[in-house]
Amino acid sequence: MLGWAWTYVIVAELIGSSSGIGHMITDSQALLNTGQIIFGIIVIGCIGLVSDLVFKRANQRLFPWSSIQ
């Protein structure tokens, strides 16, 4: 569910924001600045990866009985 929530946050920021990473990507698209677009996508991916790892660790600490070993 975290993946879906993250996707909706990114879509909302791309559509209706006046600042942030999504706004930077939209502006870069209008100006044909491919380097900034790729940078924004990489930043979004890194934030998603880090948040996934944090929630995975939290899940392991809070619910140690749920992991199959």
MOPAC internal coordinates of N, CA, C and O (Angstrom, degrees):
PM7 1SCF
backbone

  N    0.0000 0     0.00 0     0.00 0    0    0    0
  C    1.4470 1     0.00 0     0.00 0    1    0    0
  C    1.5260 1   111.48 1     0.00 0    2    1    0
  O    1.2310 1   120.85 1   151.99 1    3    2    1
  N    1.3289 1   115.98 1   -28.01 1    3    2    1
  C    1.4600 1   118.97 1   179.43 1    5    3    2
  C    1.5258 1   110.64 1   -62.41 1    6    5    3
  O    1.2310 1   120.31 1   142.52 1    7    6    5
  N    1.3188 1   117.01 1   -37.48 1    7    6    5
  C    1.4639 1   120.91 1   178.49 1    9    7    6
  C    1.5189 1   112.28 1   -61.83 1   10    9    7
  O    1.2310 1   120.69 1   136.40 1   11   10    9
  N    1.3250 1   116.28 1   -43.60 1   11   10    9
  C    1.4695 1   120.01 1   178.09 1   13   11   10
  C    1.5221 1   111.35 1   -65.15 1   14   13   11
  O    1.2310 1   120.71 1   137.36 1   15   14   13
  N    1.3300 1   116.24 1   -42.64 1   15   14   13
  C    1.4667 1   120.01 1   179.38 1   17   15   14
  C    1.5220 1   110.47 1   -61.89 1   18   17   15
  O    1.2310 1   120.38 1   137.68 1   19   18   17
  N    1.3258 1   116.89 1   -42.32 1   19   18   17
  C    1.4621 1   121.29 1   179.21 1   21   19   18
  C    1.5270 1   110.38 1   -62.98 1   22   21   19
  O    1.2310 1   120.33 1   138.87 1   23   22   21
  N    1.3312 1   116.97 1   -41.13 1   23   22   21
  C    1.4646 1   121.25 1   178.55 1   25   23   22
  C    1.5192 1   110.94 1   -61.22 1   26   25   23
  O    1.2310 1   119.91 1   136.45 1   27   26   25
  N    1.3180 1   117.78 1   -43.55 1   27   26   25
  C    1.4637 1   120.94 1  -179.84 1   29   27   26
  C    1.5249 1   111.99 1   -66.52 1   30   29   27
  O    1.2310 1   120.28 1   144.09 1   31   30   29
  N    1.3329 1   117.07 1   -35.91 1   31   30   29
  C    1.4590 1   120.46 1   176.96 1   33   31   30
  C    1.5309 1   110.15 1   -63.50 1   34   33   31
  O    1.2310 1   120.49 1   135.76 1   35   34   33
  N    1.3193 1   116.67 1   -44.24 1   35   34   33
  C    1.4681 1   121.01 1  -179.74 1   37   35   34
  C    1.5270 1   110.51 1   -64.82 1   38   37   35
  O    1.2310 1   119.95 1   135.38 1   39   38   37
  N    1.3157 1   117.69 1   -44.62 1   39   38   37
  C    1.4721 1   120.82 1   179.55 1   41   39   38
  C    1.5207 1   110.31 1   -62.26 1   42   41   39
  O    1.2310 1   120.31 1   136.24 1   43   42   41
  N    1.3192 1   117.02 1   -43.76 1   43   42   41
  C    1.4711 1   120.25 1   179.51 1   45   43   42
  C    1.5239 1   110.90 1   -62.52 1   46   45   43
  O    1.2310 1   120.69 1   140.81 1   47   46   45
  N    1.3220 1   116.29 1   -39.19 1   47   46   45
  C    1.4590 1   118.61 1  -179.94 1   49   47   46
  C    1.5310 1   111.20 1   -70.46 1   50   49   47
  O    1.2310 1   120.20 1   142.78 1   51   50   49
  N    1.3188 1   117.23 1   -37.22 1   51   50   49
  C    1.4660 1   119.80 1   178.74 1   53   51   50
  C    1.5237 1   111.56 1   -65.77 1   54   53   51
  O    1.2310 1   120.26 1   145.41 1   55   54   53
  N    1.3266 1   117.12 1   -34.59 1   55   54   53
  C    1.4662 1   120.51 1  -174.92 1   57   55   54
  C    1.5270 1   111.91 1   -83.44 1   58   57   55
  O    1.2310 1   119.78 1   131.44 1   59   58   57
  N    1.3174 1   118.03 1   -48.56 1   59   58   57
  C    1.4614 1   118.40 1  -167.94 1   61   59   58
  C    1.5056 1   115.97 1  -124.39 1   62   61   59
  O    1.2310 1   119.53 1  -143.60 1   63   62   61
  N    1.3163 1   118.50 1    36.40 1   63   62   61
  C    1.4575 1   117.75 1  -178.62 1   65   63   62
  C    1.5204 1   111.57 1  -111.69 1   66   65   63
  O    1.2310 1   121.59 1   -23.03 1   67   66   65
  N    1.3057 1   114.56 1   156.97 1   67   66   65
  C    1.4654 1   119.55 1   175.08 1   69   67   66
  C    1.5200 1   110.88 1  -115.98 1   70   69   67
  O    1.2310 1   120.30 1  -176.54 1   71   70   69
  N    1.3388 1   117.03 1     3.46 1   71   70   69
  C    1.4556 1   121.92 1   174.63 1   73   71   70
  C    1.5260 1   108.17 1  -158.08 1   74   73   71
  O    1.2310 1   120.77 1   -13.37 1   75   74   73
  N    1.3131 1   116.14 1   166.63 1   75   74   73
  C    1.4490 1   120.51 1   177.66 1   77   75   74
  C    1.5150 1   113.00 1   107.68 1   78   77   75
  O    1.2310 1   121.36 1     2.50 1   79   78   77
  N    1.3146 1   115.01 1  -177.50 1   79   78   77
  C    1.4596 1   121.13 1  -176.84 1   81   79   78
  C    1.5230 1   111.21 1   -66.17 1   82   81   79
  O    1.2310 1   120.39 1   137.62 1   83   82   81
  N    1.3230 1   116.85 1   -42.38 1   83   82   81
  C    1.4649 1   120.13 1   179.72 1   85   83   82
  C    1.5193 1   112.04 1   -62.49 1   86   85   83
  O    1.2310 1   120.85 1   139.77 1   87   86   85
  N    1.3141 1   115.99 1   -40.23 1   87   86   85
  C    1.4682 1   120.35 1   177.77 1   89   87   86
  C    1.5306 1   110.49 1   -65.12 1   90   89   87
  O    1.2310 1   120.63 1   139.56 1   91   90   89
  N    1.3249 1   116.41 1   -40.44 1   91   90   89
  C    1.4595 1   120.70 1   178.06 1   93   91   90
  C    1.5278 1   110.59 1   -61.70 1   94   93   91
  O    1.2310 1   120.28 1   138.01 1   95   94   93
  N    1.3325 1   117.07 1   -41.99 1   95   94   93
  C    1.4623 1   120.98 1   179.09 1   97   95   94
  C    1.5240 1   110.35 1   -64.47 1   98   97   95
  O    1.2310 1   120.30 1   136.21 1   99   98   97
  N    1.3274 1   117.04 1   -43.79 1   99   98   97
  C    1.4682 1   120.90 1   179.95 1  101   99   98
  C    1.5283 1   111.01 1   -63.29 1  102  101   99
  O    1.2310 1   120.22 1   135.84 1  103  102  101
  N    1.3228 1   117.18 1   -44.16 1  103  102  101
  C    1.4657 1   120.53 1   177.17 1  105  103  102
  C    1.5204 1   111.50 1   -63.38 1  106  105  103
  O    1.2310 1   120.45 1   138.44 1  107  106  105
  N    1.3201 1   116.74 1   -41.56 1  107  106  105
  C    1.4599 1   120.63 1   179.57 1  109  107  106
  C    1.5212 1   111.26 1   -65.10 1  110  109  107
  O    1.2310 1   120.58 1   145.71 1  111  110  109
  N    1.3136 1   116.50 1   -34.29 1  111  110  109
  C    1.4617 1   120.21 1   177.55 1  113  111  110
  C    1.5176 1   110.19 1   -64.96 1  114  113  111
  O    1.2310 1   120.32 1   138.23 1  115  114  113
  N    1.3151 1   116.99 1   -41.77 1  115  114  113
  C    1.4645 1   120.69 1   179.45 1  117  115  114
  C    1.5272 1   111.47 1   -66.13 1  118  117  115
  O    1.2310 1   120.57 1   148.02 1  119  118  117
  N    1.3428 1   116.51 1   -31.98 1  119  118  117
  C    1.4615 1   121.01 1  -178.48 1  121  119  118
  C    1.5295 1   113.15 1   -94.86 1  122  121  119
  O    1.2310 1   120.49 1  -176.04 1  123  122  121
  N    1.3340 1   116.67 1     3.96 1  123  122  121
  C    1.4739 1   123.47 1  -179.15 1  125  123  122
  C    1.5331 1   111.81 1    57.31 1  126  125  123
  O    1.2310 1   120.32 1  -139.97 1  127  126  125
  N    1.3233 1   116.99 1    40.03 1  127  126  125
  C    1.4606 1   122.86 1   178.37 1  129  127  126
  C    1.5306 1   108.44 1   -97.55 1  130  129  127
  O    1.2310 1   121.01 1   -95.31 1  131  130  129
  N    1.3197 1   115.68 1    84.69 1  131  130  129
  C    1.4606 1   121.91 1  -173.47 1  133  131  130
  C    1.5256 1   112.44 1   -62.84 1  134  133  131
  O    1.2310 1   119.98 1   142.74 1  135  134  133
  N    1.3129 1   117.64 1   -37.26 1  135  134  133
  C    1.4627 1   120.62 1  -179.32 1  137  135  134
  C    1.5133 1   112.79 1   -59.47 1  138  137  135
  O    1.2310 1   120.45 1   136.86 1  139  138  137
  N    1.3296 1   116.74 1   -43.14 1  139  138  137
  C    1.4664 1   120.20 1   178.77 1  141  139  138
  C    1.5272 1   111.51 1   -69.32 1  142  141  139
  O    1.2310 1   120.15 1   145.99 1  143  142  141
  N    1.3133 1   117.32 1   -34.01 1  143  142  141
  C    1.4686 1   120.21 1   177.79 1  145  143  142
  C    1.5200 1   109.76 1   -63.46 1  146  145  143
  O    1.2310 1   120.51 1   132.74 1  147  146  145
  N    1.3307 1   116.63 1   -47.26 1  147  146  145
  C    1.4653 1   120.70 1  -179.98 1  149  147  146
  C    1.5227 1   110.44 1   -64.18 1  150  149  147
  O    1.2310 1   120.27 1   139.41 1  151  150  149
  N    1.3303 1   117.08 1   -40.59 1  151  150  149
  C    1.4622 1   120.70 1   177.18 1  153  151  150
  C    1.5272 1   111.05 1   -59.66 1  154  153  151
  O    1.2310 1   120.04 1   135.13 1  155  154  153
  N    1.3245 1   117.52 1   -44.87 1  155  154  153
  C    1.4597 1   121.39 1   178.58 1  157  155  154
  C    1.5199 1   112.27 1   -61.87 1  158  157  155
  O    1.2310 1   120.61 1   139.17 1  159  158  157
  N    1.3243 1   116.44 1   -40.83 1  159  158  157
  C    1.4666 1   120.28 1   178.54 1  161  159  158
  C    1.5205 1   110.65 1   -65.21 1  162  161  159
  O    1.2310 1   120.28 1   139.07 1  163  162  161
  N    1.3275 1   117.07 1   -40.93 1  163  162  161
  C    1.4689 1   120.54 1   178.61 1  165  163  162
  C    1.5292 1   110.85 1   -65.09 1  166  165  163
  O    1.2310 1   120.14 1   138.57 1  167  166  165
  N    1.3243 1   117.34 1   -41.43 1  167  166  165
  C    1.4708 1   120.65 1   178.60 1  169  167  166
  C    1.5260 1   110.45 1   -62.37 1  170  169  167
  O    1.2310 1   120.31 1   135.42 1  171  170  169
  N    1.3128 1   117.01 1   -44.58 1  171  170  169
  C    1.4688 1   120.87 1   178.16 1  173  171  170
  C    1.5241 1   110.14 1   -61.42 1  174  173  171
  O    1.2310 1   120.14 1   137.67 1  175  174  173
  N    1.3105 1   117.34 1   -42.33 1  175  174  173
  C    1.4661 1   120.94 1   178.30 1  177  175  174
  C    1.5166 1   112.45 1   -63.23 1  178  177  175
  O    1.2310 1   120.39 1   138.38 1  179  178  177
  N    1.3333 1   116.86 1   -41.62 1  179  178  177
  C    1.4708 1   120.35 1   178.89 1  181  179  178
  C    1.5241 1   111.45 1   -65.55 1  182  181  179
  O    1.2310 1   120.37 1   138.48 1  183  182  181
  N    1.3135 1   116.89 1   -41.52 1  183  182  181
  C    1.4668 1   119.95 1   177.52 1  185  183  182
  C    1.5337 1   110.19 1   -62.70 1  186  185  183
  O    1.2310 1   120.45 1   138.46 1  187  186  185
  N    1.3195 1   116.75 1   -41.54 1  187  186  185
  C    1.4637 1   120.46 1   177.54 1  189  187  186
  C    1.5137 1   112.11 1   -63.55 1  190  189  187
  O    1.2310 1   120.11 1   138.48 1  191  190  189
  N    1.3321 1   117.40 1   -41.52 1  191  190  189
  C    1.4641 1   121.48 1   179.24 1  193  191  190
  C    1.5226 1   111.16 1   -64.43 1  194  193  191
  O    1.2310 1   120.41 1   134.42 1  195  194  193
  N    1.3202 1   116.82 1   -45.58 1  195  194  193
  C    1.4644 1   120.70 1  -179.83 1  197  195  194
  C    1.5298 1   110.93 1   -63.77 1  198  197  195
  O    1.2310 1   120.44 1   136.33 1  199  198  197
  N    1.3394 1   116.77 1   -43.67 1  199  198  197
  C    1.4678 1   118.64 1   179.59 1  201  199  198
  C    1.5246 1   111.03 1   -65.54 1  202  201  199
  O    1.2310 1   119.79 1   145.01 1  203  202  201
  N    1.3225 1   118.00 1   -34.99 1  203  202  201
  C    1.4631 1   121.08 1   176.93 1  205  203  202
  C    1.5241 1   110.57 1   -64.10 1  206  205  203
  O    1.2310 1   120.29 1   135.75 1  207  206  205
  N    1.3227 1   117.05 1   -44.25 1  207  206  205
  C    1.4616 1   120.23 1   178.85 1  209  207  206
  C    1.5216 1   111.95 1   -65.08 1  210  209  207
  O    1.2310 1   120.20 1   140.73 1  211  210  209
  N    1.3337 1   117.21 1   -39.27 1  211  210  209
  C    1.4657 1   120.80 1   179.04 1  213  211  210
  C    1.5255 1   110.63 1   -63.46 1  214  213  211
  O    1.2310 1   120.30 1   134.83 1  215  214  213
  N    1.3235 1   117.02 1   -45.17 1  215  214  213
  C    1.4627 1   119.53 1  -179.78 1  217  215  214
  C    1.5251 1   111.72 1   -69.57 1  218  217  215
  O    1.2310 1   120.09 1   148.17 1  219  218  217
  N    1.3232 1   117.43 1   -31.83 1  219  218  217
  C    1.4655 1   120.17 1   176.90 1  221  219  218
  C    1.5271 1   110.26 1   -65.97 1  222  221  219
  O    1.2310 1   120.51 1   136.63 1  223  222  221
  N    1.3369 1   116.63 1   -43.37 1  223  222  221
  C    1.4718 1   120.90 1   177.40 1  225  223  222
  C    1.5319 1   110.99 1   -64.72 1  226  225  223
  O    1.2310 1   120.56 1   137.33 1  227  226  225
  N    1.3101 1   116.53 1   -42.67 1  227  226  225
  C    1.4657 1   119.91 1   178.85 1  229  227  226
  C    1.5264 1   110.45 1   -62.24 1  230  229  227
  O    1.2310 1   120.30 1   139.72 1  231  230  229
  N    1.3121 1   117.03 1   -40.28 1  231  230  229
  C    1.4614 1   121.25 1   178.23 1  233  231  230
  C    1.5274 1   110.69 1   -63.12 1  234  233  231
  O    1.2310 1   120.15 1   138.50 1  235  234  233
  N    1.3195 1   117.31 1   -41.50 1  235  234  233
  C    1.4620 1   120.60 1   179.53 1  237  235  234
  C    1.5272 1   111.53 1   -66.44 1  238  237  235
  O    1.2310 1   119.98 1   143.57 1  239  238  237
  N    1.3336 1   117.65 1   -36.43 1  239  238  237
  C    1.4663 1   120.53 1  -179.43 1  241  239  238
  C    1.5271 1   112.23 1   -76.78 1  242  241  239
  O    1.2310 1   120.57 1   141.66 1  243  242  241
  N    1.3328 1   116.51 1   -38.34 1  243  242  241
  C    1.4568 1   119.85 1  -177.07 1  245  243  242
  C    1.5203 1   112.64 1   -79.06 1  246  245  243
  O    1.2310 1   120.45 1   148.43 1  247  246  245
  N    1.3282 1   116.75 1   -31.57 1  247  246  245
  C    1.4675 1   121.64 1  -176.14 1  249  247  246
  C    1.5237 1   110.35 1  -129.63 1  250  249  247
  O    1.2310 1   119.72 1  -113.16 1  251  250  249
  N    1.3282 1   118.14 1    66.84 1  251  250  249
  C    1.4639 1   119.90 1  -176.18 1  253  251  250
  C    1.5260 1   113.35 1   -65.62 1  254  253  251
  O    1.2310 1   119.83 1   155.56 1  255  254  253
  N    1.3147 1   117.92 1   -24.44 1  255  254  253
  C    1.4533 1   121.18 1  -179.26 1  257  255  254
  C    1.5271 1   112.85 1   -75.12 1  258  257  255
  O    1.2310 1   119.88 1   164.22 1  259  258  257
  N    1.3234 1   117.83 1   -15.78 1  259  258  257
  C    1.4754 1   120.17 1  -175.81 1  261  259  258
  C    1.5149 1   113.36 1   -83.96 1  262  261  259
  O    1.2310 1   119.50 1   165.11 1  263  262  261
  N    1.3357 1   118.56 1   -14.89 1  263  262  261
  C    1.4675 1   119.48 1  -179.40 1  265  263  262
  C    1.5150 1   109.38 1   -85.31 1  266  265  263
  O    1.2310 1   121.44 1   -46.70 1  267  266  265
  N    1.3199 1   114.85 1   133.30 1  267  266  265
  C    1.4566 1   121.12 1  -179.30 1  269  267  266
  C    1.5253 1   107.40 1   -92.71 1  270  269  267
  O    1.2310 1   121.03 1   -53.41 1  271  270  269
  N    1.3426 1   115.64 1   126.59 1  271  270  269
  C    1.4667 1   119.40 1  -178.45 1  273  271  270
  C    1.4914 1   111.11 1  -123.36 1  274  273  271
  O    1.2310 1   120.10 1   180.00 1  275  274  273

